[in-house]
Amino acid sequence: MKILSIIDNYNDFSKTPISDGFIIRFDKLNYKSHNRLTIDKILSLTKKIEASKKEVFIDCTILSTDNDLETFNDILKMLSNVKGIIVSDIGFINLAIKMKLEHLLIYNPETLLTNHQDFNFFADYQLYGACLAKELNLEEVIEILSLKKYKSFMIGFGHLNMFYSRRKILKNYLKSEKLPIKSLNDFDFRLREELRPDFLPVLETNHGSSIFRSKPISIINILKQLKDLDYLILDNIFIDKNIYYQIVSIFCSVNSGTISALKANEQIENLIETDSGLLHHKSLIRKEREL
């Protein structure tokens, strides 16, 4: 298993050198990006990472329009030297196939790949790999990994996205309440459901709005059970940078066998409160009680 961390600039690369590889979010084609890195800066950062013998992945997950398809088409050949490009849009995959660059792509529709047939769908198209759905329990994860036909990716730490829309829900709300319009990349917004106590982080970028789970998921306790997993992604959204750097180091230490999962879990919980998502639960749709 290889550990992938997110980097937003040159400093992040120097702070997390222990990672096996890095994911750079391309601002123009990523709904969570706030790095404002131009393609030229991304290419420069990519060369620096590759010189250190690390793998580089570019994250282009977005609900795309025709304009976004044109942007992806324009930059695809420029990124042909990276290890992989993460996409959620089948239109991006079609463009890559036409350009004979499909071997670069990792398919991540976030919620759709819930069985091995779905997960392996693009294996025959020679894609590099796919990312498991985030709502799976551990038994389902192990089953899919045992039957995979190409590289597997999975989120091992971070706030999981619960909702993504191209609508600007924050801007529309602030306008309706006659409140000042804050920067689109402000990370201080929280949403509280009427019947639940948790505050859910909300993010709005140029590509739309997203709502995330209140606590970041951490699967540090079950790393050794994922022996067939190829890449584990550690997400940094809404996480303090200094805490994130420590989290990356802890995961890498468990992966290398330097410390035990039990000790690592204690270290993480001392840094930030986490949960295990749905790894140990069946996903259920349940009607809330009425007021």
Residue pairs with C-beta under 8 A, 6 or more apart in sequence:
1 223
1 226
1 227
1 229
1 230
1 231
1 232
1 255
2 20
2 21
2 55
2 230
2 231
2 232
3 18
3 19
3 20
3 21
3 156
3 231
3 232
3 234
3 248
3 251
3 252
3 255
4 19
4 20
4 21
4 22
4 23
4 55
4 57
4 153
4 231
4 232
4 233
4 234
5 12
5 16
5 19
5 21
5 22
5 23
5 234
5 236
5 244
5 248
6 12
6 22
6 23
6 24
6 25
6 233
6 234
6 235
6 236
6 237
7 13
7 16
7 22
7 23
7 24
7 45
8 24
8 25
8 34
8 35
8 37
8 236
9 35
9 37
9 45
10 45
10 48
12 241
13 22
13 45
13 48
13 49
15 241
15 245
16 22
16 245
16 248
16 249
17 52
18 248
18 249
18 252
19 54
19 234
19 248
19 252
20 54
20 55
20 252
21 54
21 55
21 56
21 57
21 83
21 231
22 49
22 54
22 55
22 56
22 57
23 57
23 58
23 59
23 86
23 233
24 35
24 37
24 42
24 45
24 46
24 56
24 57
24 58
24 59
25 32
25 33
25 35
25 58
25 59
26 33
26 37
26 39
26 42
26 58
26 59
26 60
26 75
27 33
27 34
27 35
27 36
27 37
28 39
28 68
28 71
29 60
29 61
29 62
29 64
29 68
29 71
29 72
29 75
30 59
30 60
30 61
30 62
30 207
31 61
31 62
31 63
31 164
31 205
31 207
31 208
31 210
32 59
32 61
32 161
32 203
32 205
32 210
32 237
33 59
33 205
34 185
34 187
34 205
37 45
39 75
39 78
42 58
43 78
43 79
46 56
46 58
46 79
46 81
46 82
49 55
49 56
50 56
50 81
55 83
55 84
56 82
56 83
57 82
57 83
57 84
57 85
57 86
57 106
58 79
58 82
58 84
58 85
58 86
59 85
59 86
60 72
60 85
60 86
60 87
60 92
61 86
61 87
61 88
61 89
61 108
61 110
62 68
62 88
62 89
62 207
63 88
63 89
63 164
63 165
63 166
63 207
63 208
64 72
64 89
64 91
64 92
68 89
69 91
69 92
69 95
72 87
72 92
72 95
73 95
73 99
76 85
76 95
76 96
76 99
76 101
77 99
77 101
79 85
79 104
80 101
80 104
82 104
83 104
83 128
84 104
84 105
84 106
84 128
84 129
85 96
85 104
85 105
85 106
86 105
86 106
86 108
86 131
86 153
87 93
87 105
87 106
87 107
87 108
88 107
88 108
88 109
88 110
92 105
93 102
93 105
93 107
93 122
93 125
93 127
96 102
96 104
96 105
97 125
102 125
102 126
102 127
103 126
103 127
103 128
104 128
105 122
105 127
105 128
106 127
106 128
106 129
106 130
106 131
106 151
106 153
107 113
107 122
107 127
107 129
107 130
107 131
108 130
108 131
108 153
110 131
110 133
110 134
110 161
110 164
111 133
111 134
111 135
112 118
112 133
113 119
113 130
113 131
113 132
113 133
113 144
114 133
114 135
114 136
114 140
115 140
115 144
116 143
116 144
116 147
116 148
119 130
119 132
119 144
119 147
119 148
119 152
120 130
120 147
120 148
120 149
120 150
121 130
122 130
122 150
123 149
123 150
127 150
128 150
128 151
129 150
129 151
129 152
129 153
129 230
129 231
130 150
130 151
130 152
130 153
131 152
131 153
131 154
131 155
131 233
132 141
132 144
132 145
132 152
132 153
132 154
134 155
134 160
134 161
134 217
134 277
135 277
135 278
135 283
136 144
136 278
136 279
137 278
137 279
137 280
137 281
137 282
137 283
138 222
138 225
138 279
138 280
141 154
141 226
141 279
142 225
142 226
142 228
144 152
145 152
145 226
145 228
145 229
146 228
148 228
151 230
151 231
152 228
152 229
152 230
152 231
153 230
153 231
153 232
153 233
154 219
154 226
154 229
154 231
154 232
154 233
155 217
155 232
155 233
155 235
156 217
156 218
156 219
156 220
156 223
156 232
156 233
156 234
156 251
157 216
157 217
157 218
157 219
157 220
157 233
157 234
157 235
157 247
157 251
157 274
158 216
158 217
158 233
158 234
158 235
158 236
158 237
158 239
159 201
159 212
159 213
159 214
159 215
159 216
159 217
159 235
159 237
159 238
159 239
160 212
160 213
160 216
160 217
160 277
161 210
161 211
161 212
162 200
162 211
162 212
162 213
163 209
163 210
163 211
164 208
164 209
164 210
165 208
165 209
165 210
166 207
166 208
167 208
167 209
168 204
168 208
168 209
169 202
169 204
169 209
170 182
170 189
170 202
170 204
170 209
171 181
171 184
171 204
173 179
174 180
174 181
174 182
175 181
182 188
182 189
184 204
184 205
184 206
185 203
185 205
187 201
187 203
187 238
189 201
189 202
189 203
189 204
190 199
190 200
190 201
190 202
191 199
191 200
191 201
191 202
191 211
192 198
192 199
192 200
193 200
194 291
195 288
195 289
195 291
198 214
198 215
199 214
200 211
200 212
200 213
200 214
201 211
201 212
201 214
201 237
201 238
202 209
202 210
202 211
202 212
203 209
203 210
203 212
203 237
203 238
204 210
212 237
212 238
213 275
213 277
215 273
215 274
215 275
216 235
216 238
216 239
216 272
216 274
216 275
217 274
217 275
217 276
217 277
217 279
218 265
218 268
218 274
218 275
218 276
219 226
219 232
219 276
219 277
219 279
220 250
220 251
220 254
220 261
220 264
220 265
220 268
221 261
221 262
221 265
221 276
222 261
222 279
223 232
223 251
223 254
223 255
223 261
224 261
226 232
232 251
232 255
234 244
234 247
234 248
234 251
236 244
239 247
239 272
243 271
243 272
246 267
246 271
247 268
247 271
247 272
250 259
250 264
250 267
250 268
251 264
253 259
253 264
254 260
254 261
254 264
268 274
